[in-house]
Amino acid sequence: IKHQRNLSFCSFRHLSPEEAVEENLILNSIAWPKIPPLLPPRSINDTSDPAHSSFIILPKKGGGQWIVGDQLKVRIKMFDYHGHPKKYGGDFILARLHSPALDAGVAGQVLDHLNGTYSVVFPLLWEGSAQVEVSAMTLVHPSEAVAVLHWLTYYQPDRLDYNTQFRSGSVRETTICNICLPPTQEPICDYTDVRTGEPWFCYKPKTLSCDHKISHAILCSVKVKKEILVDLFIFFIRSKIDLGLTTTDQPEARSRSVSGAAGYYYKGVWRSLRDTPVHQFNTTSAITECLKNKEIHMYGDSTIRQWFQYLLKKLDFQSSYPKSGPFFALDSENNIKVTFRCHGPPIRFSVSTIEMHYIANELNEVAGGPNTVIIIGIWAHVITFPVEMYIRRLMTIRKAVLRLLTRAPDTLIIIRTANPKDLARFEEIFASDWYIMQHDKVLRTIFKGINVHLVDAWEMTLAHWLPHNTHPEPPIISNMMNAVFSSICPGNSS
């Protein structure tokens, strides 16, 4: 599915010619497989059915028993509810290999052959005999639902309402705001950031001026056209279903080799296969020793705030703690300072207007240096918008990162990727894992080749056996924070 543009009422930051070429390349790289037209409307029984679908484990190349370092390959053949084989691809499938007895898990790589057949590759990475359970292959969305999601993003990008309060004396007014603000006869307040060029617009209040804006919030409503809701109900009612594929085998360990996976869990501990090895910081003293004399500045959404809160619990910090930030935590004895600030709009919680800062602007004010750590995570609030908005926001942040690394090359910059989440039916309309996955691919592409450390929250969540959540469960967060501490202090551990 190519990214068709029908964005006449969306305003994005202007691109340079070089950025426009890069954006085009990124959009092509994440283009989803095409499916036959949805018109006339397709019956739910024509969509992918996990119960009718089948799989086989392919024999090991060269025969013999699997050993650590091998790859376990599974072939899935998708059928519809009539029992007919699917002739096209585009289903969104997630996969995990899990050994419950060892608290071990690794994400599988899914290859779409575009003909209703999929290959899933699992690297065999942990030692010892184990019962391998291939039960976490999940049809998140059939291809027909993905097509609706794609259409929805580009033809109804304003399906979430944001509002802003205006006040002057005793007079209060509230209006609707968005990057994608449908044109009306009402005048517009233009709040485009003068330094980054990031756009944000509100309908002007009837009596007050645009200068009287005091707060930002989200309205509790999702606007989706009736005919689209019908399609969504049809296709999502059978989404995110376990394919029910289970098998057992007895791989034995002899040697280890690096696979395409970012890492894996073994005995509940994340073992990275890329970049910095992950050490264990299991005590307050180990964490304190690592962070001594450091300034740690966190910018992003509530998934980064979750990391901040983890530090508060682990360390005896004095902290200011307003509901939506900014946060400031201080350990004066060990000279540790940690800050958190949410990113600029769109934001799906209430925040004072004066506290809405863009990450790029904040980075421009950081001196940097060997004792400065920057942590960035921005995804959860932007996935409802066309991906062009995210590409341009990350390009702006990347420029600020490169400027910071130019003036202070020894500054450590850590970026948190997105992660799959548990989706209620309501959220699937605007916050599907498919949206998250597409945006996550963009982030990795934008920062590829730059001196930043990625914490792969996507694979760390997908490889784990606990339920998915926007804010992952404590064991997953603990492993993520160990990855953060290992980047800050690669030679230290408890």
C-alpha positions in Angstrom: 0.0 0.0 0.0 1.7 3.2 -1.1 1.1 6.3 1.0 -1.6 8.1 -1.0 -1.8 11.7 -0.1 -5.2 13.3 0.5 -3.9 15.7 3.1 -5.4 19.0 1.9 -6.2 20.1 5.5 -3.0 18.8 7.1 -0.1 21.1 7.5 3.4 19.7 7.9 6.8 21.3 8.4 8.3 22.5 5.1 11.0 20.1 3.7 14.2 21.0 2.0 14.8 19.3 -1.4 17.2 16.8 0.3 14.7 16.1 3.0 11.9 15.6 0.4 14.0 12.9 -1.3 14.7 11.2 2.0 11.1 11.2 3.0 10.2 9.6 -0.3 12.7 6.9 0.2 11.4 6.2 3.7 7.8 6.1 2.6 8.7 3.6 -0.1 10.7 1.5 2.4 7.6 1.1 4.6 5.0 0.6 1.9 2.7 -2.2 2.8 1.8 -5.0 0.3 -1.2 -4.2 -1.9 -4.4 -6.2 -1.6 -7.3 -6.4 -4.1 -9.8 -3.4 -3.9 -12.2 -3.5 -1.0 -15.1 -2.5 -3.2 -17.6 -4.1 -3.4 -17.4 -4.5 0.4 -15.7 -7.8 1.3 -17.5 -10.2 3.6 -15.8 -11.0 6.9 -15.7 -14.6 5.7 -13.3 -13.5 3.0 -10.7 -12.4 5.5 -7.8 -14.3 7.0 -9.0 -17.0 9.5 -6.4 -18.4 12.0 -8.5 -21.5 12.6 -8.4 -22.6 8.9 -4.8 -21.5 8.5 -2.0 -24.0 8.6 1.7 -24.2 9.3 4.7 -26.5 9.0 8.1 -26.4 10.6 10.6 -26.7 7.7 13.4 -29.3 8.1 16.7 -28.1 9.2 19.0 -27.3 6.3 21.4 -30.3 6.0 19.3 -32.4 8.3 20.1 -33.4 11.9 19.2 -31.9 15.2 18.9 -28.2 15.8 21.7 -26.6 17.9 22.2 -23.2 19.3 23.1 -20.9 16.4 20.6 -22.6 14.0 17.4 -21.0 12.8 14.0 -22.6 13.2 11.9 -21.8 10.1 8.1 -22.0 10.1 5.9 -21.7 7.0 2.4 -20.3 7.4 -0.4 -20.7 4.8 -3.3 -18.4 5.3 -6.9 -19.4 4.6 -10.1 -17.4 4.8 -13.2 -18.3 6.8 -14.6 -20.3 3.8 -11.5 -22.5 4.0 -10.1 -21.0 0.7 -6.4 -20.3 0.5 -5.6 -16.6 0.4 -4.0 -15.4 -2.8 -2.4 -12.2 -1.6 -0.4 -11.0 1.4 -0.6 -8.0 3.7 -1.6 -9.7 7.0 0.1 -8.2 10.0 1.6 -11.1 12.0 3.8 -11.0 15.2 5.8 -14.0 16.4 7.7 -15.1 19.4 9.6 -18.3 20.4 9.2 -19.0 24.1 10.7 -21.6 26.4 8.6 -21.2 29.6 10.8 -23.4 31.8 13.8 -21.2 31.1 12.0 -17.8 31.0 13.5 -17.5 27.6 12.1 -15.8 24.5 13.0 -14.2 21.2 11.1 -12.4 18.5 10.6 -14.0 15.2 11.1 -12.4 11.8 8.1 -12.6 9.5 8.5 -12.6 5.7 5.5 -12.0 3.5 5.7 -13.9 0.2 2.7 -11.8 -1.1 0.7 -14.9 -2.0 -1.0 -15.8 1.2 2.1 -17.6 2.5 4.5 -16.4 5.2 7.8 -17.5 6.6 8.8 -17.0 10.2 12.4 -17.3 11.3 13.3 -17.9 14.9 17.0 -17.9 15.9 17.9 -20.6 18.4 19.9 -18.7 21.0 19.7 -20.3 24.4 21.7 -23.2 25.8 20.5 -26.6 27.0 17.7 -28.8 26.1 14.3 -27.1 26.1 10.7 -27.5 25.1 10.3 -25.0 22.4 6.8 -23.5 22.3 5.9 -21.9 19.0 2.6 -20.6 20.3 2.9 -16.8 20.1 2.3 -16.3 16.4 -0.5 -13.8 16.4 -2.5 -12.5 13.5 -2.7 -8.9 14.7 -4.8 -7.7 11.7 -5.9 -9.4 8.5 -4.7 -7.6 5.4 -8.2 -6.2 4.9 -8.1 -4.5 8.2 -4.7 -3.0 7.4 -6.1 -1.5 4.3 -8.8 0.2 6.3 -6.3 1.5 8.8 -4.2 2.9 6.0 -7.2 4.6 4.4 -8.3 6.0 7.7 -5.0 7.7 8.4 -4.9 9.5 5.1 -8.6 10.3 4.6 -9.6 11.0 8.2 -6.4 12.2 9.9 -8.4 14.4 12.3 -10.2 11.5 14.0 -8.9 12.5 17.4 -10.0 15.8 18.8 -7.7 18.0 20.8 -8.8 21.2 22.6 -7.2 24.3 24.1 -8.5 26.5 26.8 -8.4 30.3 26.5 -8.9 32.6 29.4 -8.9 36.3 30.1 -10.1 37.4 33.5 -13.4 35.6 34.1 -13.9 34.8 30.5 -13.1 31.2 29.4 -13.5 29.6 26.0 -12.5 26.2 24.5 -11.7 25.4 20.9 -10.6 22.5 18.8 -6.9 22.1 17.8 -5.0 19.9 15.5 -2.2 19.6 12.9 -5.0 18.4 10.5 -7.7 21.0 11.1 -10.6 20.8 8.7 -11.3 24.1 7.0 -14.4 26.0 8.1 -15.6 29.6 8.1 -14.0 30.1 11.5 -10.7 32.0 11.7 -7.6 30.1 12.7 -4.9 30.6 15.4 -1.6 29.6 14.0 0.8 28.3 16.7 3.5 27.0 14.4 6.8 26.9 16.3 9.0 29.7 15.0 12.3 27.7 15.6 11.4 24.2 14.4 8.6 25.0 12.0 6.4 22.4 13.6 2.7 23.3 13.0 -0.2 23.4 15.4 -3.5 25.2 14.8 -6.6 26.0 16.7 -10.0 27.5 15.8 -10.0 31.0 17.1 -12.2 31.5 20.2 -15.3 33.7 19.5 -14.4 36.5 21.9 -10.9 36.1 23.1 -7.7 36.5 21.1 -5.2 33.8 20.1 -2.8 35.1 22.8 -5.1 34.0 25.6 -4.3 30.3 25.2 -3.6 28.7 28.6 -3.8 24.9 28.4 -3.9 21.9 26.1 -5.9 18.7 26.5 -7.5 15.9 24.5 -11.2 15.5 24.1 -12.6 12.1 24.9 -13.9 11.5 21.4 -12.9 9.6 18.3 -14.4 10.8 15.0 -14.8 8.0 12.5 -17.3 8.1 9.6 -20.2 5.6 10.0 -19.3 3.5 6.9 -15.7 3.2 8.1 -16.9 2.0 11.5 -18.8 -0.8 9.8 -15.6 -1.9 8.0 -13.6 -1.6 11.2 -16.1 -3.7 13.2 -16.1 -6.4 10.5 -12.3 -6.6 10.3 -11.2 -5.9 13.8 -13.7 -8.3 15.5 -11.4 -11.1 14.5 -8.1 -9.2 14.9 -5.2 -10.0 17.2 -6.0 -13.7 17.4 -3.4 -16.3 18.4 -2.8 -18.5 15.4 -2.7 -21.4 17.8 0.5 -22.9 16.4 2.2 -25.0 18.9 5.0 -27.5 18.6 7.8 -29.0 20.6 11.5 -29.8 19.8 14.7 -30.4 21.7 17.5 -28.1 20.5 20.8 -28.6 22.3 23.5 -26.0 22.9 26.9 -26.2 21.3 27.8 -22.8 20.1 26.3 -19.3 19.8 26.1 -17.1 16.7 24.6 -13.7 16.3 21.3 -13.6 14.4 19.2 -10.8 13.0 17.4 -10.4 16.4 18.3 -7.5 18.6 18.5 -9.9 21.6 16.7 -12.5 23.6 15.6 -13.3 27.1 17.2 -16.1 29.1 16.2 -16.8 32.7 14.2 -13.5 32.5 17.3 -11.4 31.6 17.7 -9.6 28.3 20.8 -10.5 26.4 21.7 -8.0 23.7 23.1 -9.2 20.4 23.9 -5.7 19.2 26.2 -2.9 20.4 26.7 -2.7 24.1 26.3 -5.9 26.3 23.6 -5.5 28.9 24.8 -5.8 32.5 22.7 -6.2 35.6 22.2 -3.2 37.9 20.2 -4.9 40.6 21.0 -2.7 43.6 20.5 0.9 44.5 24.3 1.3 45.1 25.1 0.0 41.6 22.7 2.4 39.9 23.9 5.3 42.1 27.6 4.6 41.3 26.7 4.5 37.6 24.9 7.8 37.6 27.2 9.7 40.0 28.0 13.2 38.7 25.7 12.8 35.8 22.9 15.0 34.3 20.2 12.9 32.7 17.7 14.8 30.5 14.6 12.8 29.4 12.3 14.0 26.7 9.2 12.4 25.3 6.0 10.7 26.1 4.7 8.7 29.1 6.8 5.7 28.2 9.9 7.9 29.0 8.1 9.2 32.0 7.8 5.6 33.1 11.6 5.3 33.0 11.8 8.5 35.1 9.5 7.0 37.7 11.6 3.8 37.7 14.6 5.9 38.8 12.5 7.6 41.5 11.6 4.2 43.0 15.2 2.9 42.8 16.9 5.9 44.2 16.2 8.1 47.1 15.5 11.2 45.0 14.1 14.5 46.0 11.7 15.3 43.2 9.1 17.8 42.0 6.2 15.8 40.7 3.5 17.7 38.8 1.0 15.5 37.1 2.2 16.0 33.5 5.7 17.4 34.1 8.2 18.9 33.8 9.9 16.7 36.4 13.1 17.4 38.3 14.9 14.9 40.5 18.1 15.5 42.5 20.5 13.5 44.5 22.7 16.2 45.9 25.0 13.8 47.8 26.0 12.0 44.6 25.5 15.0 42.3 22.9 13.2 40.2 20.3 15.4 38.4 17.5 13.9 36.3 14.9 15.9 34.4 11.8 14.9 32.3 9.8 17.1 29.9 7.0 16.0 27.6 7.3 16.6 23.9 5.4 19.3 22.0 1.9 18.7 20.6 0.1 16.5 19.7 -0.2 15.3 23.3 -3.0 13.2 24.7 -3.1 14.6 28.2 -3.7 18.0 29.8 -0.7 20.3 30.1 -0.2 24.0 30.6 0.6 25.9 27.4 3.9 27.3 28.8 5.1 23.7 29.4 4.6 22.5 25.8 8.2 22.5 24.5 9.5 20.8 21.4 12.4 18.3 21.9 14.6 19.9 19.3 14.3 23.3 21.0 15.2 21.7 24.3 18.3 20.0 22.8 19.5 23.3 21.4 19.8 24.6 25.0 21.9 21.6 26.3 25.6 22.2 26.6 26.4 18.5 26.6 29.6 16.8 27.6 30.9 13.5 29.0 28.6 13.7 32.1 25.5 14.5 30.1 23.0 11.8 29.1 20.1 12.6 26.7 17.1 10.1 26.6 14.5 10.6 23.9 11.2 8.6 23.2 8.4 10.0 21.1 5.8 7.7 19.4 2.7 7.0 21.5 1.0 10.3 20.8 1.8 10.7 17.1 0.8 7.3 15.6 -2.7 8.6 14.8 -1.3 11.0 12.3 0.0 10.4 8.8 3.5 9.1 9.0 4.8 12.2 7.1 4.2 14.2 10.3 6.4 11.8 12.3 9.2 11.7 9.6 9.4 15.5 9.7 9.3 15.7 13.5 12.2 13.2 13.8 14.2 15.0 11.1 13.9 18.1 13.2 15.1 16.2 16.3 17.9 14.6 14.3 19.2 18.0 13.3 19.3 19.1 17.0 21.0 15.8 17.9 23.7 16.4 15.3 24.2 19.9 16.5 24.6 18.7 20.0 27.1 16.0 19.0 29.0 18.6 17.0 29.5 21.0 20.0 29.9 18.1 22.5 30.8 14.8 20.8 31.1 12.9 24.1 27.4 13.5 25.0 25.6 10.2 25.3 22.3 10.0 23.4 19.8 7.2 24.0 16.7 6.7 22.0 13.8 4.4 23.0 11.9 2.7 20.2 8.2 2.1 20.3 6.6 -1.1 21.6 3.5 -3.2 20.8 0.6 -2.6 23.2 -2.6 -4.2 24.4 -5.4 -2.7 22.3 -9.0 -2.3 23.3 -11.4 -2.3 20.4 -11.7 1.5 20.7 -8.0 2.0 20.5 -7.5 -0.2 17.5 -9.2 2.6 15.4 -6.4 5.0 16.1 -3.5 3.3 17.9 -3.1 -0.1 16.2 0.2 -2.0 16.6 0.4 -1.7 12.8 0.6 2.1 13.1 3.2 1.6 15.9 5.3 -0.8 13.8 5.3 1.6 10.8 6.4 4.6 12.9 9.0 2.4 14.6 10.5 1.6 11.2 10.7 5.3 10.5 12.5 6.1 13.7 15.2 3.4 13.1 15.7 4.7 9.5 16.0 8.3 10.6 18.7 7.7 13.2 20.6 5.0 11.4 24.3 5.7 11.2 24.2 8.4 13.9 26.1 8.0 17.2 23.0 7.2 19.3 22.2 4.2 21.4 18.8 2.5 20.6 17.0 0.7 23.4 14.9 -1.8 21.4 11.7 -1.6 23.3 9.8 -3.3 20.4 11.8 -6.5 20.5 12.2 -6.4 24.3 8.4 -6.3 24.6 7.6 -8.7 21.7 10.1 -11.4 22.9 8.7 -11.3 26.5 5.8 -13.6 27.5 3.9 -10.9 29.6 0.9 -9.2 28.0 1.7 -6.2 25.8 1.0 -2.8 27.3 1.8 0.8 26.2 3.7 0.9 29.5 5.4 -2.5 29.7 5.2 -4.6 32.8 7.9 -4.1 35.5 10.2 -7.0 34.5 10.4 -5.6 31.0 11.1 -2.1 32.2 13.8 -3.4 34.5 15.5 -5.0 31.6 15.1 -1.8 29.5 16.7 0.3 32.3 19.6 -2.2 32.6 20.2 -1.5 28.9 20.1 2.2 29.6 22.6 1.9 32.6 24.8 -0.4 30.4 25.0 2.4 27.8 26.0 4.9 30.5 28.4 2.6 32.3 29.5 -0.1 29.9 32.1 -1.5 32.4 29.9 -1.5 35.5 27.4 -3.8 37.0 26.3 -5.3 40.3 
